[in-house]
Amino acid sequence: MSLCPSLTTILHRAGLTSLRRQARRFVGHRHGNVAIVFGVAMLPLALAVGAAVDYSVANRAKAALDAYADAAALLAVNKASLSVSATAAQTNAVNFFKAQAAGIGDVKSSTVAISVADGTSGRSAVVNYSANVPTAFMSLANIKTMEIKGSATAASSLPSYIDFYLLLDNTPSMGVGATPADVSKMVANTSDKCAFACHQMDVAPNDYYGLAKKLGVTTRIDVVRSATQKLMDTASSSQIVSSQFRMAIYTFGAAAQQAGLTRIFSLSSSLNSAKTAANNIDLMTVPYQNYASDTDTNFAVLSQMNSEITTPGDGATSGAPQKVLFFVSDGVADADNPSCTRTTTVGQDPQTGKKYTRCQEPLNPALCTVIKNRGIKIAVLYTTYLALPTNAWYMTWIDPFNQGPYGPSPNSKIAQNMQSCASPGLYFEVSPTQGIAEAMTALFEKTVQAARLTK
C-alpha cells in the first residue's frame, strides 16, 4: 500500500474544495437579491410598458372621437341645419358621428347621445359619447378593453324673420348732385346757379333733370336707386334660411300731382324681383315750375306707412316676422302746412292761382314715435342736406336749421330730428363724400344684428 495519494485523487479533492468555497461565498453574498428582485419585477414592468402602449392607442382614438363630436355638434347648429327641425338636425348629427366612429380601427364599439333644442335664444346641441378600445398588453392582467368618454357643445342664434319696408324720399330735393363735384357742375351750367336737377315736365329751359342727364351728373336719387338694388343682394346673401327677409319698396309719389305713399314693390321674399323693381325708383316729376308752390315733400307719408305695416311679431317664425321701416331721406319737409312750427311763406300756383301755406322745416319726430310705439323698428339713413350757399332760397329757409344757431351736422336740427326718428342704434348719416350703398348695407346689418340680440 502506497502512502502517497494519486494525482487523480489530489485533483478531485481540490475541485470539491473549490466548489464548496464558491458555494459558501454565494450564500454569504449580500448583493444576491438584485437578481431575484429583477426577476420578480419583470412582469409588472412589462405590464406597465404595455399599459402605456394601450393608453396611447386609446388616447389616439379619443382624440379622433372628440373631433367627430365637435363636428357633430356644429353640424346640428350650422346655417344649413337651421333650415330643418331640431329633431331632423339631431338625427343627422347622430348619423354623422356613428359613420365617422365606425371608421376608427382602434374602436371596438361606441355609443352616442345627441340633444338638439331650439329656445328663445337660439339652437343648442350637446353631444355625449362613450367607446371601448381593445387592449393588447393589459389583457394579460385581464383588462380586455379601455373605456373612453367625451362631450361637445355648440350653439347658434336662430334666424330672425324680418319684413323690411323701404320708404325712399324721391322728392325734388333728392335731385341734388350726389357729390360736391356734381353740385358744382349743375351750378356752373344753370343760369340761376341751381344745384337741383328738378324733374319738370315742361322741358327746356326748366327741365334741369334732363340737363343733369346730358351733363352726366349723378343725383342723389340715382345713388339711392343703385344702393337699393345692392341692398337686395346683401339681404339675399345674409339669409340663414330661405325667405328669412321680405322686402317692400315705397316712395313719396311718381308725380307731384299724385304725391303720397306710392308702392313700387309689394312685400315679398323674392329679393331678385325686388331688385328688378327698384330700377323704377326715380325722381318725382313736377308738371311745371312752382307747381303747388313747390310743396312736394310731405312727411305725412309716414302716417300712411304706419297703416301699411301690419302688427309685428317676435321674428321667431316666418308667420310672426319683425317689422322694420327703412327710411331714407334728407329730412326736410316742404309741404302745405298752416301748422308749421316756424314762419312760413304763402305761395301761389302760377297756373291755377291756388294759394299754399308753404312750410319748410325738419322732420317732426312725433310721426315716427307713433310707429315705434307699435313695436316697429325704424332704421333711418339721413342723406345729409347739402349746404347750398349760392342758392338764395336755401340760405333763407333751410340754412337756419342746417347751420344757424344749431351749427353744422350732427348738431343741425335736421340731423337731430332724423336721429330722434330712428330706433336706438339704427341711425346712419351719409355725407356727399360717403357711399350711400355702403351706408345702406351697414344700416341693414346693424338692423339684423339688433334683431338677433333682442330675441
C-alpha beads as a LAMMPS data file, in Angstrom:
LAMMPS data file: protein, C-alpha beads

455 atoms
454 bonds

1 atom types
1 bond types

-500.0 500.0 xlo xhi
-500.0 500.0 ylo yhi
-500.0 500.0 zlo zhi

Masses

1 110.0

Atoms # bond

1 1 1 0.000 0.000 0.000
2 1 1 1.325 3.323 -1.001
3 1 1 1.054 6.297 1.399
4 1 1 1.087 8.874 -1.331
5 1 1 -2.284 9.714 -2.912
6 1 1 -2.639 9.502 -6.679
7 1 1 -2.791 12.586 -8.913
8 1 1 -6.446 11.916 -9.676
9 1 1 -7.309 11.869 -6.041
10 1 1 -5.481 15.108 -5.387
11 1 1 -7.347 16.911 -8.234
12 1 1 -10.740 15.524 -7.137
13 1 1 -10.213 16.774 -3.614
14 1 1 -9.083 20.225 -4.820
15 1 1 -12.209 20.588 -7.045
16 1 1 -14.602 19.778 -4.257
17 1 1 -12.831 22.218 -2.015
18 1 1 -13.150 24.992 -4.600
19 1 1 -16.831 24.250 -5.220
20 1 1 -17.578 24.301 -1.523
21 1 1 -15.726 27.608 -1.202
22 1 1 -17.741 29.210 -4.077
23 1 1 -20.993 27.933 -2.658
24 1 1 -20.207 29.430 0.731
25 1 1 -19.312 32.784 -0.903
26 1 1 -22.601 32.844 -2.951
27 1 1 -24.712 32.059 0.086
28 1 1 -22.976 34.713 2.101
29 1 1 -23.036 37.413 -0.662
30 1 1 -25.214 40.390 0.330
31 1 1 -25.996 41.527 -3.280
32 1 1 -27.589 38.381 -4.491
33 1 1 -31.151 39.756 -4.050
34 1 1 -30.699 42.062 -7.097
35 1 1 -31.137 39.183 -9.467
36 1 1 -34.101 37.895 -7.529
37 1 1 -35.812 41.285 -7.371
38 1 1 -35.185 41.895 -11.079
39 1 1 -36.723 38.571 -11.933
40 1 1 -39.765 39.235 -9.784
41 1 1 -40.175 42.821 -11.199
42 1 1 -40.050 41.804 -14.846
43 1 1 -43.776 41.028 -15.052
44 1 1 -45.191 44.307 -13.692
45 1 1 -42.612 46.287 -15.668
46 1 1 -43.686 44.548 -18.819
47 1 1 -47.331 45.241 -17.936
48 1 1 -46.570 48.932 -17.298
49 1 1 -44.871 49.334 -20.657
50 1 1 -47.752 47.511 -22.322
51 1 1 -50.278 49.700 -20.491
52 1 1 -48.533 52.794 -21.827
53 1 1 -48.845 51.431 -25.343
54 1 1 -52.536 50.586 -24.819
55 1 1 -53.164 54.021 -23.303
56 1 1 -51.527 55.689 -26.284
57 1 1 -53.813 53.798 -28.635
58 1 1 -56.875 54.732 -26.559
59 1 1 -55.829 58.374 -26.387
60 1 1 -55.431 58.478 -30.153
61 1 1 -58.926 57.053 -30.578
62 1 1 -60.325 59.587 -28.096
63 1 1 -58.763 62.491 -29.991
64 1 1 -60.443 61.295 -33.174
65 1 1 -63.821 60.820 -31.452
66 1 1 -63.549 64.247 -29.784
67 1 1 -63.066 65.824 -33.201
68 1 1 -66.086 63.980 -34.574
69 1 1 -68.160 65.003 -31.537
70 1 1 -67.241 68.648 -32.160
71 1 1 -68.153 68.299 -35.827
72 1 1 -71.471 66.632 -34.986
73 1 1 -72.398 69.422 -32.566
74 1 1 -71.582 72.096 -35.129
75 1 1 -73.446 70.164 -37.812
76 1 1 -76.630 70.402 -35.746
77 1 1 -76.487 74.189 -35.399
78 1 1 -74.873 75.382 -38.628
79 1 1 -76.556 77.529 -41.279
80 1 1 -77.807 74.586 -43.328
81 1 1 -79.248 72.745 -40.325
82 1 1 -81.228 75.770 -39.184
83 1 1 -83.446 75.217 -42.201
84 1 1 -84.646 71.875 -40.734
85 1 1 -86.248 70.997 -37.413
86 1 1 -84.258 70.291 -34.272
87 1 1 -85.312 66.632 -34.479
88 1 1 -84.035 66.294 -38.041
89 1 1 -80.802 68.085 -37.148
90 1 1 -80.324 65.696 -34.219
91 1 1 -80.804 62.644 -36.440
92 1 1 -78.332 63.976 -38.985
93 1 1 -75.741 64.647 -36.289
94 1 1 -76.123 61.148 -34.781
95 1 1 -75.768 59.507 -38.178
96 1 1 -72.676 61.583 -38.912
97 1 1 -70.957 60.652 -35.651
98 1 1 -71.703 56.938 -35.984
99 1 1 -70.466 56.833 -39.571
100 1 1 -67.200 58.527 -38.630
101 1 1 -66.670 56.461 -35.466
102 1 1 -67.124 53.242 -37.429
103 1 1 -64.076 54.135 -39.458
104 1 1 -61.727 54.222 -36.453
105 1 1 -59.975 50.836 -36.386
106 1 1 -58.915 51.124 -32.756
107 1 1 -62.534 51.408 -31.533
108 1 1 -64.427 48.195 -30.825
109 1 1 -67.811 49.769 -30.048
110 1 1 -69.244 53.234 -29.375
111 1 1 -72.489 54.868 -28.304
112 1 1 -73.561 58.475 -28.755
113 1 1 -76.380 60.624 -27.385
114 1 1 -77.058 63.990 -29.012
115 1 1 -79.575 66.527 -27.743
116 1 1 -80.632 69.374 -30.047
117 1 1 -83.047 72.011 -28.769
118 1 1 -84.458 75.300 -30.021
119 1 1 -85.062 78.026 -27.476
120 1 1 -85.773 81.719 -27.398
121 1 1 -82.064 82.496 -27.609
122 1 1 -81.283 80.074 -30.422
123 1 1 -80.420 76.444 -31.066
124 1 1 -78.085 74.373 -28.912
125 1 1 -76.588 70.923 -29.361
126 1 1 -74.962 68.672 -26.739
127 1 1 -73.050 65.545 -27.744
128 1 1 -72.039 62.799 -25.281
129 1 1 -70.282 59.629 -26.397
130 1 1 -68.539 56.587 -24.926
131 1 1 -66.469 53.906 -26.628
132 1 1 -64.405 50.805 -25.875
133 1 1 -60.869 50.304 -27.157
134 1 1 -59.434 46.730 -27.046
135 1 1 -56.141 46.332 -25.176
136 1 1 -53.149 44.299 -26.334
137 1 1 -50.849 44.108 -23.317
138 1 1 -53.216 44.880 -20.468
139 1 1 -55.262 41.825 -21.378
140 1 1 -52.507 39.883 -19.615
141 1 1 -53.889 41.424 -16.442
142 1 1 -57.420 40.514 -17.551
143 1 1 -58.183 44.096 -18.663
144 1 1 -59.666 43.425 -22.079
145 1 1 -60.843 46.958 -23.033
146 1 1 -60.422 50.605 -22.031
147 1 1 -63.480 52.879 -21.899
148 1 1 -63.187 56.434 -23.235
149 1 1 -65.753 59.212 -22.969
150 1 1 -66.197 62.720 -24.305
151 1 1 -68.651 65.539 -24.954
152 1 1 -69.107 68.631 -27.100
153 1 1 -71.495 71.584 -27.041
154 1 1 -72.379 74.097 -29.755
155 1 1 -74.923 76.887 -30.072
156 1 1 -76.066 79.427 -32.633
157 1 1 -78.692 82.115 -32.924
158 1 1 -81.873 81.184 -34.687
159 1 1 -82.679 83.275 -37.760
160 1 1 -84.837 86.309 -37.134
161 1 1 -87.556 86.692 -39.729
162 1 1 -87.860 90.352 -40.692
163 1 1 -90.087 92.308 -43.053
164 1 1 -88.401 95.450 -44.376
165 1 1 -90.491 98.347 -45.647
166 1 1 -88.269 100.751 -47.580
167 1 1 -89.588 104.305 -47.689
168 1 1 -87.402 106.282 -50.076
169 1 1 -87.596 110.028 -50.373
170 1 1 -87.764 110.779 -54.111
171 1 1 -88.996 114.358 -53.853
172 1 1 -87.323 117.167 -55.856
173 1 1 -84.690 117.863 -53.198
174 1 1 -83.299 114.367 -53.842
175 1 1 -82.407 115.636 -57.306
176 1 1 -79.413 117.457 -55.849
177 1 1 -76.000 116.435 -57.098
178 1 1 -74.724 113.340 -55.319
179 1 1 -71.249 114.765 -54.687
180 1 1 -69.731 118.245 -54.411
181 1 1 -68.387 117.804 -57.936
182 1 1 -71.885 117.041 -59.245
183 1 1 -73.279 120.063 -57.405
184 1 1 -70.602 122.319 -58.892
185 1 1 -71.318 121.064 -62.386
186 1 1 -75.037 121.839 -62.073
187 1 1 -74.348 125.284 -60.611
188 1 1 -71.935 126.090 -63.436
189 1 1 -74.424 125.076 -66.114
190 1 1 -77.623 126.756 -64.906
191 1 1 -78.453 130.435 -65.229
192 1 1 -79.815 130.633 -61.684
193 1 1 -76.924 128.539 -60.300
194 1 1 -79.277 125.789 -59.178
195 1 1 -77.799 122.573 -57.795
196 1 1 -81.084 120.674 -58.076
197 1 1 -81.960 118.610 -61.134
198 1 1 -85.703 119.193 -60.810
199 1 1 -87.665 116.826 -62.992
200 1 1 -90.049 119.321 -64.581
201 1 1 -92.154 118.073 -67.411
202 1 1 -92.418 121.345 -69.344
203 1 1 -88.951 120.625 -70.759
204 1 1 -86.424 123.336 -71.673
205 1 1 -85.374 125.592 -70.166
206 1 1 -86.786 124.323 -66.860
207 1 1 -86.040 120.608 -67.074
208 1 1 -82.842 120.541 -65.071
209 1 1 -83.289 116.785 -64.683
210 1 1 -82.803 116.355 -68.397
211 1 1 -79.846 118.721 -68.221
212 1 1 -78.261 116.641 -65.465
213 1 1 -78.592 113.531 -67.611
214 1 1 -76.999 115.325 -70.536
215 1 1 -74.127 116.560 -68.399
216 1 1 -73.570 113.148 -66.836
217 1 1 -74.370 114.455 -63.365
218 1 1 -75.205 111.822 -60.768
219 1 1 -78.012 112.860 -58.458
220 1 1 -78.947 111.598 -55.029
221 1 1 -81.903 109.654 -56.364
222 1 1 -79.631 107.864 -58.837
223 1 1 -77.439 106.694 -55.970
224 1 1 -80.424 105.681 -53.837
225 1 1 -81.756 103.590 -56.721
226 1 1 -78.459 101.778 -57.157
227 1 1 -77.992 101.384 -53.405
228 1 1 -81.442 99.828 -53.039
229 1 1 -80.602 97.247 -55.672
230 1 1 -77.339 96.392 -53.939
231 1 1 -79.205 96.113 -50.674
232 1 1 -81.262 93.273 -52.143
233 1 1 -78.054 91.399 -52.930
234 1 1 -76.827 91.948 -49.376
235 1 1 -80.112 90.736 -47.900
236 1 1 -80.089 87.663 -50.138
237 1 1 -76.559 86.656 -49.151
238 1 1 -77.260 87.358 -45.465
239 1 1 -80.208 84.987 -45.169
240 1 1 -79.639 81.988 -42.934
241 1 1 -82.800 80.285 -44.134
242 1 1 -84.915 80.719 -47.224
243 1 1 -87.410 83.598 -47.138
244 1 1 -85.937 84.953 -43.917
245 1 1 -86.235 88.519 -45.224
246 1 1 -89.078 90.109 -47.132
247 1 1 -88.925 93.498 -48.813
248 1 1 -91.389 96.174 -49.848
249 1 1 -90.437 99.431 -51.573
250 1 1 -92.283 102.766 -51.394
251 1 1 -91.656 106.346 -52.496
252 1 1 -93.352 109.693 -51.929
253 1 1 -95.014 109.513 -55.338
254 1 1 -94.108 109.281 -59.007
255 1 1 -95.597 112.688 -59.803
256 1 1 -96.296 115.780 -57.703
257 1 1 -99.928 115.740 -58.849
258 1 1 -100.410 112.360 -57.115
259 1 1 -97.992 112.854 -54.230
260 1 1 -98.436 110.404 -51.384
261 1 1 -97.282 106.967 -50.358
262 1 1 -96.655 105.013 -53.549
263 1 1 -95.865 101.325 -53.668
264 1 1 -93.047 100.355 -56.023
265 1 1 -92.897 96.739 -54.890
266 1 1 -95.276 94.798 -52.654
267 1 1 -93.935 92.871 -49.667
268 1 1 -92.290 89.700 -50.940
269 1 1 -89.500 87.245 -50.176
270 1 1 -88.433 87.363 -53.826
271 1 1 -85.430 89.633 -53.363
272 1 1 -84.427 89.300 -57.007
273 1 1 -87.810 90.648 -58.019
274 1 1 -87.407 93.493 -55.534
275 1 1 -84.038 94.305 -57.082
276 1 1 -85.614 94.467 -60.526
277 1 1 -88.478 96.640 -59.299
278 1 1 -86.018 99.037 -57.638
279 1 1 -84.989 100.128 -61.107
280 1 1 -88.290 102.072 -61.204
281 1 1 -87.194 104.353 -58.370
282 1 1 -86.893 107.831 -59.861
283 1 1 -87.223 111.470 -59.012
284 1 1 -90.760 112.782 -58.552
285 1 1 -91.862 114.660 -61.650
286 1 1 -93.278 118.168 -61.468
287 1 1 -95.622 119.393 -64.242
288 1 1 -94.162 122.894 -64.343
289 1 1 -92.066 125.319 -62.351
290 1 1 -93.532 126.342 -58.978
291 1 1 -96.330 123.785 -59.243
292 1 1 -98.339 123.921 -55.985
293 1 1 -95.792 126.471 -54.768
294 1 1 -93.235 123.613 -54.667
295 1 1 -94.897 121.912 -51.698
296 1 1 -93.839 118.433 -52.799
297 1 1 -92.259 116.887 -49.664
298 1 1 -94.903 115.910 -47.168
299 1 1 -93.841 113.593 -44.361
300 1 1 -97.465 112.696 -43.802
301 1 1 -96.473 109.627 -45.838
302 1 1 -95.138 108.251 -42.552
303 1 1 -98.681 108.136 -41.210
304 1 1 -99.741 106.336 -44.368
305 1 1 -96.817 103.973 -43.950
306 1 1 -97.927 103.211 -40.411
307 1 1 -101.253 101.999 -41.763
308 1 1 -99.469 99.913 -44.390
309 1 1 -97.351 97.944 -41.902
310 1 1 -99.134 95.095 -40.145
311 1 1 -98.638 94.174 -36.487
312 1 1 -95.085 92.961 -35.858
313 1 1 -94.154 89.621 -34.315
314 1 1 -91.081 88.478 -32.424
315 1 1 -89.349 87.181 -35.550
316 1 1 -89.047 83.621 -34.238
317 1 1 -91.064 82.170 -37.124
318 1 1 -91.930 83.154 -40.656
319 1 1 -95.520 83.606 -39.529
320 1 1 -94.571 86.265 -36.965
321 1 1 -91.851 88.405 -38.556
322 1 1 -90.422 91.524 -37.017
323 1 1 -91.210 94.739 -38.870
324 1 1 -88.641 97.350 -39.809
325 1 1 -89.255 100.649 -41.566
326 1 1 -86.137 101.543 -43.532
327 1 1 -86.410 105.315 -44.058
328 1 1 -84.062 107.185 -46.433
329 1 1 -84.427 110.967 -46.663
330 1 1 -82.682 114.334 -46.450
331 1 1 -85.011 115.157 -43.557
332 1 1 -86.614 118.445 -44.678
333 1 1 -90.349 118.816 -45.182
334 1 1 -91.732 121.194 -47.802
335 1 1 -95.498 120.971 -47.563
336 1 1 -98.730 122.936 -47.453
337 1 1 -98.981 123.156 -43.679
338 1 1 -100.616 126.075 -41.837
339 1 1 -99.487 124.496 -38.538
340 1 1 -95.832 124.912 -39.367
341 1 1 -93.524 125.311 -36.370
342 1 1 -91.764 128.283 -37.950
343 1 1 -92.565 131.304 -40.127
344 1 1 -93.951 130.225 -43.480
345 1 1 -94.486 131.781 -46.856
346 1 1 -97.744 131.952 -48.746
347 1 1 -97.171 130.886 -52.318
348 1 1 -99.385 130.663 -55.354
349 1 1 -99.536 128.177 -58.158
350 1 1 -98.689 130.118 -61.353
351 1 1 -101.285 128.314 -63.446
352 1 1 -104.181 127.532 -61.091
353 1 1 -103.787 130.577 -58.859
354 1 1 -104.326 128.409 -55.796
355 1 1 -102.535 129.624 -52.683
356 1 1 -100.411 127.392 -50.461
357 1 1 -99.056 127.901 -46.976
358 1 1 -95.567 126.643 -47.689
359 1 1 -93.859 125.135 -44.659
360 1 1 -90.207 124.130 -44.791
361 1 1 -88.945 122.546 -41.607
362 1 1 -87.124 119.466 -40.288
363 1 1 -88.979 116.194 -39.941
364 1 1 -91.344 116.055 -36.981
365 1 1 -90.139 113.005 -34.911
366 1 1 -93.624 112.561 -33.468
367 1 1 -94.618 110.942 -36.768
368 1 1 -92.041 108.258 -36.076
369 1 1 -92.944 107.817 -32.425
370 1 1 -96.426 106.623 -33.362
371 1 1 -94.873 103.891 -35.482
372 1 1 -92.265 102.846 -32.920
373 1 1 -94.909 102.609 -30.205
374 1 1 -96.403 99.689 -32.145
375 1 1 -93.156 97.731 -31.792
376 1 1 -91.981 98.555 -35.304
377 1 1 -88.295 99.432 -35.560
378 1 1 -87.252 102.391 -37.691
379 1 1 -83.852 102.396 -39.368
380 1 1 -83.003 105.885 -40.608
381 1 1 -80.475 106.765 -43.272
382 1 1 -80.098 110.525 -43.291
383 1 1 -78.661 111.764 -46.570
384 1 1 -77.134 114.977 -45.283
385 1 1 -78.905 118.044 -46.615
386 1 1 -76.156 119.820 -48.519
387 1 1 -75.332 123.417 -47.807
388 1 1 -76.016 125.427 -50.970
389 1 1 -74.579 128.892 -50.374
390 1 1 -75.265 130.009 -53.968
391 1 1 -78.976 129.306 -53.599
392 1 1 -80.819 132.255 -52.051
393 1 1 -83.874 130.213 -51.135
394 1 1 -81.759 127.638 -49.314
395 1 1 -79.873 130.306 -47.399
396 1 1 -83.127 131.930 -46.274
397 1 1 -85.269 128.944 -45.392
398 1 1 -83.091 125.853 -44.883
399 1 1 -79.704 127.081 -43.708
400 1 1 -81.041 128.315 -40.347
401 1 1 -81.829 124.678 -39.496
402 1 1 -78.744 123.233 -41.127
403 1 1 -76.306 125.757 -39.707
404 1 1 -77.596 128.869 -37.936
405 1 1 -77.937 128.535 -34.165
406 1 1 -77.703 124.750 -34.342
407 1 1 -74.295 124.503 -36.001
408 1 1 -73.252 122.019 -38.671
409 1 1 -74.246 118.351 -38.659
410 1 1 -74.544 116.390 -36.446
411 1 1 -75.720 119.374 -34.395
412 1 1 -78.116 120.608 -37.050
413 1 1 -81.796 120.433 -36.207
414 1 1 -82.370 118.363 -39.325
415 1 1 -79.886 115.715 -38.199
416 1 1 -81.159 115.782 -34.624
417 1 1 -84.747 115.137 -35.675
418 1 1 -83.783 112.372 -38.074
419 1 1 -81.849 110.658 -35.318
420 1 1 -84.802 111.033 -32.968
421 1 1 -86.934 109.292 -35.567
422 1 1 -84.700 106.211 -35.547
423 1 1 -84.848 103.314 -33.116
424 1 1 -81.834 103.135 -30.778
425 1 1 -78.693 102.208 -32.688
426 1 1 -80.394 102.278 -36.077
427 1 1 -79.367 105.719 -37.326
428 1 1 -76.807 106.440 -40.006
429 1 1 -75.851 109.689 -41.675
430 1 1 -74.101 109.726 -45.019
431 1 1 -72.324 112.789 -46.365
432 1 1 -71.832 113.563 -50.065
433 1 1 -68.328 112.105 -49.953
434 1 1 -69.544 108.807 -48.481
435 1 1 -71.236 105.943 -50.270
436 1 1 -74.985 105.641 -49.834
437 1 1 -74.816 101.985 -50.899
438 1 1 -72.271 101.205 -48.197
439 1 1 -74.301 103.142 -45.643
440 1 1 -77.483 101.257 -46.507
441 1 1 -75.645 97.941 -46.199
442 1 1 -74.145 98.923 -42.843
443 1 1 -77.533 100.021 -41.530
444 1 1 -79.148 96.801 -42.764
445 1 1 -76.512 94.706 -40.988
446 1 1 -76.984 96.679 -37.771
447 1 1 -80.733 96.142 -38.014
448 1 1 -80.392 92.386 -38.471
449 1 1 -77.877 92.111 -35.640
450 1 1 -80.102 94.103 -33.322
451 1 1 -82.977 91.792 -34.183
452 1 1 -80.963 88.727 -33.204
453 1 1 -79.792 90.203 -29.909
454 1 1 -83.273 91.059 -28.712
455 1 1 -84.679 87.531 -29.095

Bonds

1 1 1 2
2 1 2 3
3 1 3 4
4 1 4 5
5 1 5 6
6 1 6 7
7 1 7 8
8 1 8 9
9 1 9 10
10 1 10 11
11 1 11 12
12 1 12 13
13 1 13 14
14 1 14 15
15 1 15 16
16 1 16 17
17 1 17 18
18 1 18 19
19 1 19 20
20 1 20 21
21 1 21 22
22 1 22 23
23 1 23 24
24 1 24 25
25 1 25 26
26 1 26 27
27 1 27 28
28 1 28 29
29 1 29 30
30 1 30 31
31 1 31 32
32 1 32 33
33 1 33 34
34 1 34 35
35 1 35 36
36 1 36 37
37 1 37 38
38 1 38 39
39 1 39 40
40 1 40 41
41 1 41 42
42 1 42 43
43 1 43 44
44 1 44 45
45 1 45 46
46 1 46 47
47 1 47 48
48 1 48 49
49 1 49 50
50 1 50 51
51 1 51 52
52 1 52 53
53 1 53 54
54 1 54 55
55 1 55 56
56 1 56 57
57 1 57 58
58 1 58 59
59 1 59 60
60 1 60 61
61 1 61 62
62 1 62 63
63 1 63 64
64 1 64 65
65 1 65 66
66 1 66 67
67 1 67 68
68 1 68 69
69 1 69 70
70 1 70 71
71 1 71 72
72 1 72 73
73 1 73 74
74 1 74 75
75 1 75 76
76 1 76 77
77 1 77 78
78 1 78 79
79 1 79 80
80 1 80 81
81 1 81 82
82 1 82 83
83 1 83 84
84 1 84 85
85 1 85 86
86 1 86 87
87 1 87 88
88 1 88 89
89 1 89 90
90 1 90 91
91 1 91 92
92 1 92 93
93 1 93 94
94 1 94 95
95 1 95 96
96 1 96 97
97 1 97 98
98 1 98 99
99 1 99 100
100 1 100 101
101 1 101 102
102 1 102 103
103 1 103 104
104 1 104 105
105 1 105 106
106 1 106 107
107 1 107 108
108 1 108 109
109 1 109 110
110 1 110 111
111 1 111 112
112 1 112 113
113 1 113 114
114 1 114 115
115 1 115 116
116 1 116 117
117 1 117 118
118 1 118 119
119 1 119 120
120 1 120 121
121 1 121 122
122 1 122 123
123 1 123 124
124 1 124 125
125 1 125 126
126 1 126 127
127 1 127 128
128 1 128 129
129 1 129 130
130 1 130 131
131 1 131 132
132 1 132 133
133 1 133 134
134 1 134 135
135 1 135 136
136 1 136 137
137 1 137 138
138 1 138 139
139 1 139 140
140 1 140 141
141 1 141 142
142 1 142 143
143 1 143 144
144 1 144 145
145 1 145 146
146 1 146 147
147 1 147 148
148 1 148 149
149 1 149 150
150 1 150 151
151 1 151 152
152 1 152 153
153 1 153 154
154 1 154 155
155 1 155 156
156 1 156 157
157 1 157 158
158 1 158 159
159 1 159 160
160 1 160 161
161 1 161 162
162 1 162 163
163 1 163 164
164 1 164 165
165 1 165 166
166 1 166 167
167 1 167 168
168 1 168 169
169 1 169 170
170 1 170 171
171 1 171 172
172 1 172 173
173 1 173 174
174 1 174 175
175 1 175 176
176 1 176 177
177 1 177 178
178 1 178 179
179 1 179 180
180 1 180 181
181 1 181 182
182 1 182 183
183 1 183 184
184 1 184 185
185 1 185 186
186 1 186 187
187 1 187 188
188 1 188 189
189 1 189 190
190 1 190 191
191 1 191 192
192 1 192 193
193 1 193 194
194 1 194 195
195 1 195 196
196 1 196 197
197 1 197 198
198 1 198 199
199 1 199 200
200 1 200 201
201 1 201 202
202 1 202 203
203 1 203 204
204 1 204 205
205 1 205 206
206 1 206 207
207 1 207 208
208 1 208 209
209 1 209 210
210 1 210 211
211 1 211 212
212 1 212 213
213 1 213 214
214 1 214 215
215 1 215 216
216 1 216 217
217 1 217 218
218 1 218 219
219 1 219 220
220 1 220 221
221 1 221 222
222 1 222 223
223 1 223 224
224 1 224 225
225 1 225 226
226 1 226 227
227 1 227 228
228 1 228 229
229 1 229 230
230 1 230 231
231 1 231 232
232 1 232 233
233 1 233 234
234 1 234 235
235 1 235 236
236 1 236 237
237 1 237 238
238 1 238 239
239 1 239 240
240 1 240 241
241 1 241 242
242 1 242 243
243 1 243 244
244 1 244 245
245 1 245 246
246 1 246 247
247 1 247 248
248 1 248 249
249 1 249 250
250 1 250 251
251 1 251 252
252 1 252 253
253 1 253 254
254 1 254 255
255 1 255 256
256 1 256 257
257 1 257 258
258 1 258 259
259 1 259 260
260 1 260 261
261 1 261 262
262 1 262 263
263 1 263 264
264 1 264 265
265 1 265 266
266 1 266 267
267 1 267 268
268 1 268 269
269 1 269 270
270 1 270 271
271 1 271 272
272 1 272 273
273 1 273 274
274 1 274 275
275 1 275 276
276 1 276 277
277 1 277 278
278 1 278 279
279 1 279 280
280 1 280 281
281 1 281 282
282 1 282 283
283 1 283 284
284 1 284 285
285 1 285 286
286 1 286 287
287 1 287 288
288 1 288 289
289 1 289 290
290 1 290 291
291 1 291 292
292 1 292 293
293 1 293 294
294 1 294 295
295 1 295 296
296 1 296 297
297 1 297 298
298 1 298 299
299 1 299 300
300 1 300 301
301 1 301 302
302 1 302 303
303 1 303 304
304 1 304 305
305 1 305 306
306 1 306 307
307 1 307 308
308 1 308 309
309 1 309 310
310 1 310 311
311 1 311 312
312 1 312 313
313 1 313 314
314 1 314 315
315 1 315 316
316 1 316 317
317 1 317 318
318 1 318 319
319 1 319 320
320 1 320 321
321 1 321 322
322 1 322 323
323 1 323 324
324 1 324 325
325 1 325 326
326 1 326 327
327 1 327 328
328 1 328 329
329 1 329 330
330 1 330 331
331 1 331 332
332 1 332 333
333 1 333 334
334 1 334 335
335 1 335 336
336 1 336 337
337 1 337 338
338 1 338 339
339 1 339 340
340 1 340 341
341 1 341 342
342 1 342 343
343 1 343 344
344 1 344 345
345 1 345 346
346 1 346 347
347 1 347 348
348 1 348 349
349 1 349 350
350 1 350 351
351 1 351 352
352 1 352 353
353 1 353 354
354 1 354 355
355 1 355 356
356 1 356 357
357 1 357 358
358 1 358 359
359 1 359 360
360 1 360 361
361 1 361 362
362 1 362 363
363 1 363 364
364 1 364 365
365 1 365 366
366 1 366 367
367 1 367 368
368 1 368 369
369 1 369 370
370 1 370 371
371 1 371 372
372 1 372 373
373 1 373 374
374 1 374 375
375 1 375 376
376 1 376 377
377 1 377 378
378 1 378 379
379 1 379 380
380 1 380 381
381 1 381 382
382 1 382 383
383 1 383 384
384 1 384 385
385 1 385 386
386 1 386 387
387 1 387 388
388 1 388 389
389 1 389 390
390 1 390 391
391 1 391 392
392 1 392 393
393 1 393 394
394 1 394 395
395 1 395 396
396 1 396 397
397 1 397 398
398 1 398 399
399 1 399 400
400 1 400 401
401 1 401 402
402 1 402 403
403 1 403 404
404 1 404 405
405 1 405 406
406 1 406 407
407 1 407 408
408 1 408 409
409 1 409 410
410 1 410 411
411 1 411 412
412 1 412 413
413 1 413 414
414 1 414 415
415 1 415 416
416 1 416 417
417 1 417 418
418 1 418 419
419 1 419 420
420 1 420 421
421 1 421 422
422 1 422 423
423 1 423 424
424 1 424 425
425 1 425 426
426 1 426 427
427 1 427 428
428 1 428 429
429 1 429 430
430 1 430 431
431 1 431 432
432 1 432 433
433 1 433 434
434 1 434 435
435 1 435 436
436 1 436 437
437 1 437 438
438 1 438 439
439 1 439 440
440 1 440 441
441 1 441 442
442 1 442 443
443 1 443 444
444 1 444 445
445 1 445 446
446 1 446 447
447 1 447 448
448 1 448 449
449 1 449 450
450 1 450 451
451 1 451 452
452 1 452 453
453 1 453 454
454 1 454 455
